[in-house]
Amino acid sequence: MPHPLAPQLPDVADANALAHGVWPASAERVDGALHVGGADLREIAQQHGTPFLLVDETEVRDRARRIRTAFDAAFAPERGAAGVDVYYAGKALLTADIARWMRAEGLRIDVCTGGELALALRAGVEPEAIGFHGNNKSELEIEAGVAAGIGTFIIDSAIEAERISAAAARAGRAQRVRLRISVGVHASTHEFLATSHEDQKFGIPLAEAPAVVARIRELPGLELVGLHTHIGSQIFDADGFAESARRMLALHAELGGDDPLPELNLGGGFGIAYTAADSPEPIEAIAEGLADAVRAAAAELGVAVPRIAIEPGRWIVGPAGVTVYEVGTIKPVRLAEGTRTYVSVDGGMADNARPALYDAQYSARIASRASDAEPMLARVAGRHCESGDIVVDAEWLPSDVAPGDLLAVATTGAYCHSLASNYNAAPRPPVLAVRDGAVRTLVRRETIDDLLARDAGLDAGLVAENPGAASA
C-alpha cells in the first residue's frame, strides 16, 4: 500500500531499480554502482567533486535527431505540408557545446536574452539560424540582434514592433519577425507553466492580433513571416497542441489575405517523464496528431499548409541529465501518520529551483552502490537555509542510506543549470558531458573566488577590521 505520508508515490519492491524513460537510456548498474554513458558516477565524483550535472551527449543528440525526424515525416511535402523547422529552446540548457550539437543535428537555436544570443553567436551558430524570444527585450538586445543579422524576432507586444522597426531602419536592413499570439488554450500543466491563457504576460490576444499585424505591415524595416504561439510546458499529449493549431490556422488564414504568411510557429512544451507515474505520448504520436490537425484545419479553411516551426527544449535535454550529490545527514522525523526520513545532500534549490518554484517531482537512487535493505520513504532535502529547499519530495530509498553515499537525481538536464543561483553564496556546480565513457567539462564549477570577485567592497581590500564600526 502507498505510504500515508506520500499517497501519490507507488510502492516499489526494489529501491535500486531505474525506471525506464526516467533515467538516461545508457544508465545501468555495474557491480551495483550507477553508470551513465559508459562512465562510473563514483569515478566522476572523485575527479570533479559533488554536486555535478552530467549530460549524456549521445542521448541529447539522439533525441534531437528523433524529434526532427518525427516532425519532418509528419509535415513532409509529399503529405501536403510545407516542411518544418525545429528550434532548440536554449533556455532549457545552453552551453557552447550544446549549441554546436544542435546545429550538427540540423536544429536552429531559440534564445530569449542578450546573454543567450551572445553565447550562441560566440559558439559559432549562424545568425540566420537564431530566433529571439522574450516579452521585454531591451533596446540594447534588439540592437544586438538586428546588428548580428538574426533570422527572426518574435514580437511580443505592439511597443516591441516599433522598437524593432526603429533598430532595423538604423541598420538599413529588413528584419524578419513573427507575432506571438495568446490563443486562449488552457494547457493541462502547472499554472506557472501554462503560457497561453488570457491572464498572463506573453503574446497578443487573438482579438487584438489583426490591428497589431496591420501596424507591423505599415512599419518600415519589418518583414512579417508568420505567427507564433506557445501554450505551455510539460504537456503529455497532442490534444492541446491540436486545438491551438486550429485556432492559429484560422487567424493565419484571416490575416494572410492576398499576401499569405509563409510560416506558423506552434512552440514547444512537449512533456517528459520525471517519475514512473508520468506517461507522455511518444513524440512521433504527438507529431502525427499535430500534423493531422493542421492539415484538417487548412483544408477546412481553404488555405495551404504553411511551413511549421516548433521549439522543443526540455524534451531534448531533460532526460539526458543526471545530478549527483553526496549524502550528508540522515534525520528520521516521526509524525502521526508515520516516519519521514530526511536525507540531506550537498546541493539543493540553488542548483535545482524547480521543486520550490512549482512543486516539480523527481526520482532519485543511490549511485555509489546497490542495497538489499528494505525500501523506506525518504525526502531528499538540500543544504540551503529554507524549509522549502527540497530536491525530491518523496522517494523510496534503501533504509540503509548513509552519509557519504552518492545520490543521483534523474531528468535534471533541463532548467536546473539554467535556473541555478548563488543563494547562500553557494558556487554553482559544473556541467559535464559524457560520451562513450569519456567525460569532459562543458561549464566549469564556480569557486568562492568567482563569487567574491564581483563584490566591489572587496576589490581594493576594503574590509574593515570591525564591520560594525562604520555604522556605530
N, C-alpha and C positions, 0 to 999 in steps of 0.2 A: 504493500500500500504506500501511496505517497506520504512523505513526512508532513505532519501538521504544520510545521513552520515553512514549508515550501510545497504547497499542494500542486503547483504548476510543474514541478520537477519530476519527470518519470523515474520510476525505480530502475536501478541498474544492478546487474549481477557481478559485473567486472569493472572496477574503477580504474583499470588500466586501458580499457578499450578506447579506440579512436573512432568516433562517429564518422561514417562515410559522408563526404560532402561538406563537412565542417572543417576538417583538417586538410592541409595540402595533400594532393594526390600522392606525393612522394613520401609522406610521413609514415614511419614504421618503427616498430620496436626491434632493436638488435641487442640480444642478450639483456633485455629489459630496458635499455636506455633508448630514448627517443631520438631518431634520426630524421632529418628533413633534407631533401635534395642530395642525399648520399653523405651528409655530414652529421657527426655526432654532436648534439647540443651541449654535452658536457665539455667537449674539447673547445667549442666556440666560447663557452663561458670562461674557461681557463685562460684563453688567449685575450678575450675582449672585455671580460668582466660582465656584470649584470647591473641593471636590466639592458637588454638589447632587442631590437626588432630585426628579425630575419625574414627576408623575402626570397622566395624560390623563383629565380629568374625564368626557368623553363616553364613553370606554371603560369606566370604572368604572360609570357609570350604566347603560350598555347591558348590561353583564354582570350587574348586579344585577337588571335587568328580565328578562333572559334566563333566569336561574336561577329567579326567582319564577314566570315564565310556564311554564317546563318542569314544575315541581313542582305548580303549580296545575292544569295539564292532567292530569298523571299521577294526582293524588289528587282529582280533581273529584267532587262528589257524584253526578253522573249516571253515574259509573263505579263506584259502590258504596263511595265513600270519604266522609270527613267533612271534607275540606279540609285545608289546610296553612298553617302559619305559618313564615316564613323569618326567622331571626335573623342579622344580620350579626355575625360574631365580631370584636369590636372589637380584640382582641389583635393581629390581623394588621396593622392600621394605623388608629389612631383619632385624628382631629382634629375640631374643632368642625364644620368644613365637611363632612367626610366623613360624620359622623353625620347631618347635615341632608340630604345627598344620599341616604343610605339610607332615611331616613323619607319623603322625597319619592318614592322608588321603591317604597314600600309594605313595606319591611323593618323588622323590630324590631331592637333592639340587644342584644347579649350582652356583658356586662362581667365581669371577674374580679378587680378590686381596687377599693378605695375611690377611688383616683385616676381610674380609668376611669369609675366611677359618677359622680363629681363632674363630669368633663368632659362626659359625655353629658347630664346634667341641665342644666348651665350652657349647653350648646349648644341647649337647648330641647326635648330628647327627652322625651316624656311618660313619667312614671314607670311607668305600666302597660305600656308597650312595652319594658321593660327586663327581661332575665333576668340573674341574678347567679350566676356560677360560682366555682369555687375549692375546693381541698382543705383550706385552713386559713384561712377567713375570720376576721378578728379580731372581737372583740365590738364594737369601735367601728364596723367596717364593717357588721356585721349591724344594729346600732342605726341607722346612717345609711340603710341600705336600707329597713328597716321604716318609719322615720320619713318617708322620701320617698314611700312607697306603691308600691314597685316591683312589677311584675307577678308575678315568680316568683323564688324562691331555688332553686338546685339543691343539694340536701342531699348532702354527700359522705361523711358519717360519722354514726354514732349520736350522738356528742357534739354535733355541729352541730345536729341536730334539737332537742336540749334547749335549746341556746343561742338558736335562732331562736324557739322557743316562748316562752322567757322574755322575749325582746325584744318579741314580739307582745303578750304579756299586759301588759307595762308600757305599751305604746302603746294598749292597748284595742282592738285590731283583729285580724282574721283575716288570716294571711299565706298566700298560695298557695305551694306548694312542689312540686318534683319530686324523686325519689330517683335518684341516679346509680348505675347498675349496671355492674359489670365482667363482661361476658358471656363472656370467655374466647376470643373470636375473635382469632386472631393475624393482624393485618394485614400485608400484604407491603410493608413500609416499613422505614426505619431504626429500630433498637432504641429510640432516644430519641423517635421519632415515634409508636410503637405505644403506645396508651394503654388497651388493654382486655385485655391478657394478665394472668395471675394475679399475677405478682410485680411490682407497681408501685403507685404511691401513690393512684391515683384510684379512687373508687367502692366499692361494696359487692359482694362476691362473690355470685353467683346463689344459692348455698345459704343465705346469711345474710339475703337480702332479705326473706323473709316475716316474720321476727322484727322487723326494723327497721321494716317497714311497719306492723306491729301497734302498735309503740310510737309511731310518728308519729300514728296514728289515735287513740291514747289522750291524746296531749298537747294541752293547750288552745292555742287560737290558731293551729293549723296546719290548712290545707286541702290535702290531698294531691290533686293534679290529674293526676298521671301519673308515668311513669318516664322515665329518660334514660340514654343510653349514647353512647359515642364510641369508635370502635375505632382511631383513629389519623389520620395526615395523609399527604398525597401518595399517595393511593390511586387507581389508574387505571381500575378497572372496578367493576361493581356486585356482584361475587360476595361479597366480604367484607361489604358492607352488607346484602346479602340474607340471608346466614346470621345476622348479628347481629339483623336484623329478625325472623327466625323464632324465635330464642331469646327475644327480648324480648316477642313476641306471646304465647308460651306462658306466660311469667311474668305478663304483663299479664292474661291470662285467669285464671290461678290466683289472683291477688291481687284481682281485681275482685269476684268472688262476686256477692252481691246488690247491691253498690254499685260498678258498673263505673267504672273510671277513664276520664275523657274524653279524655286526651291521651297521646301517646307521642312522645318526642323522640329522634330517631335520630342526632343530632350532625352533624358536618361531616367534613372531611378529603378533599374531592374534589380530585384531583391536577391539576396544570398542567404544561406543557412548559417546562422551563428550558433545554433544549438540543434540537437537531434530532433526537437519538436518542430523546427522550421521545414517547410516543404515547398520551395519555389518551383514554378514550372520550368522545364528546360528552356534555355534561351531560344532554341530552334522553334519550339511551340509558340513562344511569345512573338518571335519574328513573323511566323506564318500568320498568326492571329491578327497582328497589326497590319500586315500587308493585305490580308483579305478585307479588313475594314476599310483601308484606304482605297482599294480598287472598287469596292462596292459603293462607297460614298462618291467617288469620282464618276462612276457610271451613272449613278442617280442624278448627279448634278450636271452631267454632260460636259465634264472637263477632263483634260488629260491628267494622268497621274504625274505630279511634279517630281523632281529629284528630291529624295528624302535624306535627311540627316538625323543622326542620333548621337547621344553624348554619354556613353557609359563610363563610369569611373570605378565605383565600388565593386561592380560585378567582375572587373578585370583583376584588381589588385587585392581586394579584401581577403578572399580565401587563400591567397598565396603567402600571407604574412602570419608569423608566429612571434609573440613577445615572450621572452624568457626572463624570469625573476628568480631571486633566491629567497627562500622562506626564512623569516627572522624569528617571529614569535608565534606561539600557539596558545589560544585563550578560549577554553570552553565557557560558555555563558548559559547558565541553567535558567530556563523560563518555564512558565506553567505548562506550555504545550510540548516541552521537550528541551533538548540541549542543542544550541547552535555553536559550532566551533569556529572562531575567527582565526583564520590563517593569514598572518600579515607578511607582506613581501616588500622588497626594497624599491618599489616604484609606486604607481597609483595614478591619481587623477591628473597629475602633471604630464604623464605620458599617454594616458587614455582618459580623456574627459567625457567620453560618450555615455558611460553609465550615469554620471552626475547630471549631464545635460538632458538626456531623455530616456533614462531608465533602460539603456541598452543592455542586452543579455549576452553573456559569453560562456564558452566552455573552457575548462582547464584540466590539465593532467600533470602528475608528477613526471618530469622528463628525465631525471637522473637515474631512475631505477624503476623496476616493476615491484609490486607488492601483493602478497597473498592475504593481507589484512582485510577485515570486513569493511565495506564502504561506510562512510559517515557523512552526514550533512555538514558541509563547510561553507563559510562565506569568506571569500578572498578579499582582504582589506589592504588598502595602500598605507603608505607611511606618512601621509600629509596630515596637517592639523585641521581636519574637517571630519565630522561624523559621517558625512556623505561620501567620503573617499572610499568607495567600494569598487573593486575591479571585477569581481564575479559575485553576483548576488547570492546564488545558490548553486552548489555543485556537489556531486558525490566524489569524495576523495578517499583514499585508503586511510583507515583510522590510525595508522602508524606514521602519518606525515609528520616530519620533524624539522627543526631548524637545520639549515644547510642544504635541504632538498632543493633541487631546481624545479620550478613550476612553470609550465608552458601554457599560455593562453592563446587559443586558436582564433583565426579570422580577424587579425588585427592589422591587415595590410592597408585598409582604407580608414582615413580620418583619425588615426591615432597620432602618427608623427605630425600630420598637418595641423592638428589642434593642440599639439603639445605646448606647454608653458614652462616658465621658470618659477612656478608657485613654490613658496618656502625656499627660494633661492636654490632650487634643485636643477643641476645641469641636465639637459635633455640627452636621452640615450642615443647611441649610434643607430644608423640604419645599415644593415649588412645584406649582401646578396649571396646566394649560394647557387652554384651550377655544377652538376656532375661532381659533387663533393668538395669543390674548391670554394672558399669563402673570401669575399673581398668587401671593402668598406665603400658604401655609397655616400653616406654622410657621417662624418666622424663624431665621436662623443664630445659633447661640450665639457669644458673644465670649469673649475671655480675661477681660474684666471680669466676665462672668457667672460664670465658674469661680472667680475669686478672691473674689467677693462672699460665697461660702459658707465661706471659710476663716476661722475665728474668730481665728486668730493674726494676721490682717491687719486685723481690724475696727478696732482702735484704733491702727493704725500700729505695732504692737509687733514690729518687725523688727529684731533685733539686728545691729549692725554686724559682729560676729563670731559667726555662728550656733553655733559650737562652744564658745563661752566658757562657756555655762551648764552644760555637762557636764564642763568641764575640772577 
